[in-house]
């Protein structure tokens, strides 16, 4: 109870009782709109109802309120299965962000009916899946998990076949995104994003 229902234009506001019922008194032939004022943390599935040329009682002008919904999941390390702390989850469009806790858990409260995608980002590596689509949230949705794929290292040494000595200063390439130069002992290392 306690939800205001406004009749515009020219009607007083009614407040719902403990059972959710309300009643407005109008004049003969009234036309206008009934609008409930949503409490925090939810929305009405129908934002308003239109009344045209009222000439008799009009029962059953009901509104259904839907609470906000929670989407949750966990981000785990590909190799260890442990939770990954500090991953940012972005809920696009207009859903904001959430950050994983020490055990990789996250949760985000979103409006009932929200549709969009969840994307994960971190200081390095990539994620599987790359994103998660969400369509018309009508209930809480758990298990929206991601796996963090850490960057991988390729390392070795460049050696002179005759002497076995390292070859310093040699440029190595693994495509367009990684470049390395061998060190004084011929050692090199690439970090490759998955």
C-alpha positions as a Python dict, from the first residue, in 0.01 Angstrom:
ca = {
    (1, 'X'): (0, 0, 0),
    (2, 'X'): (82, 365, 3),
    (3, 'X'): (140, 407, -371),
    (4, 'X'): (-1, 733, -511),
    (5, 'X'): (-217, 705, -826),
    (6, 'X'): (-265, 1037, -1003),
    (7, 'X'): (-551, 1117, -1241),
    (8, 'X'): (-458, 1397, -1480),
    (9, 'X'): (-597, 1641, -1558),
    (10, 'X'): (-813, 1768, -1272),
    (11, 'X'): (-842, 1464, -1044),
    (12, 'X'): (-718, 1429, -690),
    (13, 'X'): (-447, 1175, -610),
    (14, 'X'): (-553, 845, -454),
    (15, 'X'): (-325, 630, -240),
    (16, 'X'): (-339, 250, -249),
    (17, 'X'): (-448, 66, 66),
    (18, 'X'): (-263, -228, 224),
    (19, 'X'): (-409, -463, -39),
    (20, 'X'): (-304, -237, -328),
    (21, 'X'): (-657, -113, -407),
    (22, 'X'): (-730, 248, -498),
    (23, 'X'): (-1035, 452, -595),
    (24, 'X'): (-1066, 788, -766),
    (25, 'X'): (-1387, 987, -801),
    (26, 'X'): (-1438, 1175, -1125),
    (27, 'X'): (-1697, 1388, -1297),
    (28, 'X'): (-1923, 1266, -1579),
    (29, 'X'): (-1743, 1249, -1917),
    (30, 'X'): (-1391, 1281, -1773),
    (31, 'X'): (-1103, 1192, -2005),
    (32, 'X'): (-747, 1166, -1890),
    (33, 'X'): (-468, 944, -1771),
    (34, 'X'): (-415, 738, -1455),
    (35, 'X'): (-51, 722, -1351),
    (36, 'X'): (90, 529, -1052),
    (37, 'X'): (403, 670, -893),
    (38, 'X'): (655, 388, -880),
    (39, 'X'): (836, 319, -554),
    (40, 'X'): (1213, 303, -560),
    (41, 'X'): (1354, -22, -690),
    (42, 'X'): (1107, -118, -957),
    (43, 'X'): (867, -6, -1227),
    (44, 'X'): (509, -57, -1334),
    (45, 'X'): (472, -279, -1640),
    (46, 'X'): (214, -36, -1778),
    (47, 'X'): (323, 319, -1693),
    (48, 'X'): (-30, 461, -1732),
    (49, 'X'): (-390, 392, -1835),
    (50, 'X'): (-598, 617, -2057),
    (51, 'X'): (-966, 688, -1979),
    (52, 'X'): (-1192, 837, -2248),
    (53, 'X'): (-1531, 997, -2179),
    (54, 'X'): (-1604, 831, -1844),
    (55, 'X'): (-1980, 766, -1809),
    (56, 'X'): (-1991, 468, -1568),
    (57, 'X'): (-1784, 304, -1297),
    (58, 'X'): (-1458, 168, -1437),
    (59, 'X'): (-1332, -121, -1220),
    (60, 'X'): (-1018, -329, -1271),
    (61, 'X'): (-788, -47, -1374),
    (62, 'X'): (-499, -242, -1226),
    (63, 'X'): (-127, -177, -1248),
    (64, 'X'): (138, -448, -1206),
    (65, 'X'): (457, -346, -1030),
    (66, 'X'): (779, -533, -1111),
    (67, 'X'): (1082, -505, -880),
    (68, 'X'): (1432, -444, -1011),
    (69, 'X'): (1623, -759, -1103),
    (70, 'X'): (1969, -884, -1003),
    (71, 'X'): (2216, -1029, -1252),
    (72, 'X'): (2508, -1215, -1096),
    (73, 'X'): (2798, -1440, -1181),
    (74, 'X'): (3162, -1519, -1122),
    (75, 'X'): (3487, -1457, -1309),
    (76, 'X'): (3740, -1740, -1278),
    (77, 'X'): (4101, -1791, -1389),
    (78, 'X'): (4130, -2024, -1689),
    (79, 'X'): (4419, -2224, -1541),
    (80, 'X'): (4331, -2245, -1171),
    (81, 'X'): (3954, -2196, -1154),
    (82, 'X'): (4009, -1941, -875),
    (83, 'X'): (3806, -1621, -866),
    (84, 'X'): (3962, -1312, -1023),
    (85, 'X'): (3933, -989, -820),
    (86, 'X'): (3902, -644, -978),
    (87, 'X'): (3741, -735, -1310),
    (88, 'X'): (3505, -462, -1435),
    (89, 'X'): (3171, -579, -1576),
    (90, 'X'): (2995, -324, -1799),
    (91, 'X'): (2619, -347, -1853),
    (92, 'X'): (2543, -171, -2181),
    (93, 'X'): (2339, 27, -2249),
    (94, 'X'): (2274, 237, -1941),
    (95, 'X'): (2328, -34, -1677),
    (96, 'X'): (2651, 96, -1528),
    (97, 'X'): (2931, -126, -1400),
    (98, 'X'): (3014, -377, -1127),
    (99, 'X'): (3351, -503, -1003),
    (100, 'X'): (3435, -855, -893),
    (101, 'X'): (3512, -926, -528),
    (102, 'X'): (3812, -1122, -394),
    (103, 'X'): (3644, -1453, -488),
    (104, 'X'): (3549, -1331, -838),
    (105, 'X'): (3178, -1279, -761),
    (106, 'X'): (2974, -987, -896),
    (107, 'X'): (2613, -876, -890),
    (108, 'X'): (2427, -585, -1043),
    (109, 'X'): (2074, -457, -984),
    (110, 'X'): (1905, -359, -1310),
    (111, 'X'): (1557, -238, -1401),
    (112, 'X'): (1291, -499, -1476),
    (113, 'X'): (1284, -553, -1854),
    (114, 'X'): (1644, -436, -1910),
    (115, 'X'): (1805, -574, -2226),
    (116, 'X'): (2167, -539, -2326),
    (117, 'X'): (2506, -702, -2299),
    (118, 'X'): (2752, -767, -2019),
    (119, 'X'): (3117, -722, -2111),
    (120, 'X'): (3422, -793, -1893),
    (121, 'X'): (3750, -599, -1885),
    (122, 'X'): (4072, -632, -1690),
    (123, 'X'): (4426, -492, -1701),
    (124, 'X'): (4540, -778, -1927),
    (125, 'X'): (4416, -1091, -2098),
    (126, 'X'): (4075, -1155, -2248),
    (127, 'X'): (3752, -1331, -2156),
    (128, 'X'): (3539, -1624, -2262),
    (129, 'X'): (3275, -1556, -2358),
    (130, 'X'): (3365, -1209, -2488),
    (131, 'X'): (3022, -1083, -2375),
    (132, 'X'): (2684, -1210, -2255),
    (133, 'X'): (2355, -1096, -2410),
    (134, 'X'): (2062, -1030, -2176),
    (135, 'X'): (1708, -1000, -2311),
    (136, 'X'): (1413, -852, -2122),
    (137, 'X'): (1504, -928, -1759),
    (138, 'X'): (1187, -1056, -1595),
    (139, 'X'): (1352, -1242, -1304),
    (140, 'X'): (1684, -1247, -1121),
    (141, 'X'): (1949, -1412, -1338),
    (142, 'X'): (2248, -1590, -1183),
    (143, 'X'): (2527, -1792, -1345),
    (144, 'X'): (2636, -1518, -1585),
    (145, 'X'): (2996, -1636, -1558),
    (146, 'X'): (3315, -1543, -1744),
    (147, 'X'): (3654, -1711, -1766),
    (148, 'X'): (3963, -1488, -1764),
    (149, 'X'): (4221, -1595, -2022),
    (150, 'X'): (4557, -1459, -1899),
    (151, 'X'): (4824, -1346, -2145),
    (152, 'X'): (5071, -1618, -2244),
    (153, 'X'): (5450, -1598, -2266),
    (154, 'X'): (5669, -1734, -2542),
    (155, 'X'): (6036, -1737, -2445),
    (156, 'X'): (6364, -1883, -2563),
    (157, 'X'): (6720, -1804, -2674),
    (158, 'X'): (6879, -1734, -3007),
    (159, 'X'): (7210, -1921, -3027),
    (160, 'X'): (7506, -1930, -3261),
    (161, 'X'): (7514, -2283, -3405),
    (162, 'X'): (7894, -2304, -3403),
    (163, 'X'): (7975, -2149, -3065),
    (164, 'X'): (7651, -2192, -2868),
    (165, 'X'): (7679, -1826, -2762),
    (166, 'X'): (7370, -1609, -2741),
    (167, 'X'): (7291, -1374, -3028),
    (168, 'X'): (7206, -1030, -2880),
    (169, 'X'): (7009, -753, -3050),
    (170, 'X'): (6809, -967, -3295),
    (171, 'X'): (6454, -849, -3364),
    (172, 'X'): (6177, -1107, -3347),
    (173, 'X'): (5816, -1066, -3455),
    (174, 'X'): (5502, -1268, -3390),
    (175, 'X'): (5257, -1087, -3611),
    (176, 'X'): (5184, -718, -3585),
    (177, 'X'): (5110, -698, -3213),
    (178, 'X'): (5423, -836, -3051),
    (179, 'X'): (5786, -752, -3106),
    (180, 'X'): (6092, -854, -2904),
    (181, 'X'): (6466, -802, -2926),
    (182, 'X'): (6702, -1065, -2794),
    (183, 'X'): (6906, -968, -2488),
    (184, 'X'): (7279, -992, -2428),
    (185, 'X'): (7254, -1369, -2371),
    (186, 'X'): (7031, -1418, -2678),
    (187, 'X'): (6719, -1456, -2462),
    (188, 'X'): (6384, -1322, -2578),
    (189, 'X'): (6028, -1316, -2450),
    (190, 'X'): (5689, -1230, -2603),
    (191, 'X'): (5369, -1172, -2411),
    (192, 'X'): (5073, -1276, -2623),
    (193, 'X'): (4713, -1183, -2542),
    (194, 'X'): (4465, -1466, -2592),
}
